[in-house]
Amino acid sequence: MHLDRAGADGRGTMSARRRRHGHGLGWPVAAAGMALTVVAAGCGSTAGNRTAPANGPSDGPPRSPHPTASALPLVDAQAADPIRIRVPGVGIDAPIGPLRVGADGVLPPPRAFDRAGWWQAGPEPGERGPAVIVGHVDSYRGPAVFFRLSTIADGARIFVDRADGSTAVFAEQRIERRAKTAFPTKAVYGSTSDSELRVITCGGRFDRRKRSYRDNVIVFARRVR
């Protein structure tokens, strides 16, 4: 389901003793030579007080990709590791750390709510293929690193700073909200002819029983000059 916007629209409160890290189906992983693995991970609230982003979005009609961004493919043969993600239009400016799939097939979210995580087994941002960056949407203390990701504008620039001092620039192509039980593995992890980026967090309604959001918000972006 393609959406114009996808906000975290769960509301309500929980007592302090119930504020624990949210769990839920997260990001199925596909890599060269690997079978698809359903990954259980939390990407959202630790469940306390939650509020929608200021001037937050509502679900809307489908959004089509932006041809201006797709007209400028740019690929690095080898890129340095990402160290920071910046999306000025929505106030995102955060460090990035590597994430590894564990022996149990789980890609965990970043431990810190103010940091993003990069799927290290995938391409570095700027290389051919889809680089994947994930982060929490909120915590019981308030907004987390990707709290306003769902409000990103059409064609907005996403900057990924790398360890060698270079920056890879991507342009938003579309944003989707998908149920965690129907994660679009092929669309997120499938091979591409150019350099692309997926930025993922939680969204949709908050499931009080599971203490996690029901959906994933996925921003698809393509590298531009």
N, C-alpha and C positions, 0 to 999 in steps of 0.2 A: 504494500500500500504506500503510494507516494503521497506525501503530505506537504502542504505549503509551510507548515510549521508543526512542531511536536513538543508540547510543553509538559513539564512534570506537574500533573494536575491533581495529585493526591493531596488531601488535606486532613487535618485533625491532629490530635496529640496522643502521646502515650506517657505513662508514668515513667519516672527516671529509671526504675528498676527493670523496665522492659526495653530500654534503649540499647539495643545490641546491633552488631553489624548485620546488614541485610544480606540474605542469601537468595539465589535464584539462578535459573539457567542463564548462562552468559553467552560466550562467543565461541561457536563451533570453529575449529581450526582446520585449515587445509594447507598443506605445504607440499612442495615437490617431493614425490616418493613416499608421502605419508598418507595413511587413510584418514578420512574425515573423523574427527573426534568431537563429540558433544562436550563442551566445556562448561562446568558449573562454576560460576563465580559471581560475586556481588559487585555491582558497579554503582550502587546508589546509597540510599539513606541508611544511617544507623538508627533511624526510625523515630526520632523525637518530633520536635516541631518542624513542620515543613511549610514553606510558602512558595507560591508560583513566582517565576522571575518577574521583576518589575516590568510593567507594560508587556507582559508575556503574551505568547501567541495562543491562538486557538487552531484546532484542526481545520484544514481548508482543502481546496481542490488540488489535483495533481500538479506538480511543477515539472516543466520539461528542462532537459539539460541546456546549458548555455553554449552556443556554438562559438562565441568569441574566445572562450577559454580553451576549447578543444582544438582550436586551429594552431596552437603553438606547442607541439610536443617537444619535450626536452628531457634527455635521459643521461645520467651519469653512469659510466661503466663501473665505477666503484665510488661509494660515498662514505663519508665519516659518520659515526654514530650521531643520532639526534640528542641534543642536550636541553632544548627549550622549544616550547610551542607558543606562538603569539597570534591572537586573533583580535586586533585592535577594535574592530567594530562591536564586539561583545565583551570586551574587557578581560579576555583571557591572556595571561602572561605567566607561564608556569614552567618549572623544570621538568625534564623527562628522564625517567630511569628505565632500564631494561626489565622486561618481564619474560619469564621462562615457563613453559608448560611443564608441570610436575609429572612424576611417575604415575599419578592417578589420572592424568589427562586433563588436569585443571589449569587454565590460565588465570592466575589470581589477579585481582585488581591491585593498584598501588596501595601500599599500607597507609600512606599519608593522604589525607583528603585534599591537600593543596598541591599535589603533584600529579602529573600524568605518567602513564606507562606505555612503553613501546614493545610490541611483540618482536622479540629479538631474533627469532628464527626466520622472520620474514625479511623483505628487502629494507635496506636503509632508505629513509625518505630521500627521493631524488633518483634512486635506481629504478630500473625497469620493474614494473609490477606494483601491487598494492601494499604500501606501508600501512600499518595499523597502530593507531594511538588510542588509548582508552583512559577513562578516569571517572571518578565519582561525580554524581550530580549534587549531592548534599550529605549532611550528617545531622546528628541530633543537635549539633552546635550551630548549624546554619548552612549557607551555601558552600558548596565544594568547588573544585577546579572547573568543572564543566557545567555549572549551574545554568549559565545562559547560552549554552551551545545551541539549544533548540531555537533561539531567536536570531541565528545567523542570517544575514541578508543574501539575496540572490547574487551570486558571483563574488562574494566577499573573499578577500585574500587571507590566506592562512600561511604564516611564516614559521618554518622549522629551522632553528639555528642548530648548526652541527659542530662537532668537536674541533674541526680544523678552522673554525672561524667563518665558514661559508654559511649561506642561508638558502634553503630551497623554498620557493614560493609556489603556493597552490591556489587555485580558484575554485570556490564551491560550485559544484555541478547540480547537485540535488540533495535533498534531505528526506529520509524515510523514518517512519516509526514502525517497528515490527514487534510482534509478540515474542517474548523470549523462547517460547515453545516452537516458534516458526522462524528461527534465525536464518537470514538469507546467506548461507555459507558460501555458495558459489559466487554471488555478486560481490561479497566482501573480499574473499580470498582468492578468487579465480584469477588466472594469469591475464595480464594486459600487455598491449604492445608499447605502452608508454609508461611514464612515471605517474602513479596515482596515490591518493591518500584516503584513508578511512579514519574518521574520528568518531568514537563511540562512547556513549554514556547511557544512563537509564532514563526512562520517561514513562508516560502514561499514568495510570492509576496506581496507587500504593496499596499493596496487599498486606493488611495488618497481620493476618495469620502467619504469612511467610516472612513478614518484615522486609519486604523488598518491592521494588517497582515491577510491574507486569511486562513492561516493554523495554526495548532498546531504541535509542535515538541514534541514527547513523548518518553522518555527513560524508558524502562522496565528493572528492575534489580531484582535480587534475593539475599537474604542474604547468606553470606558465613562466614566461620570461619577465 
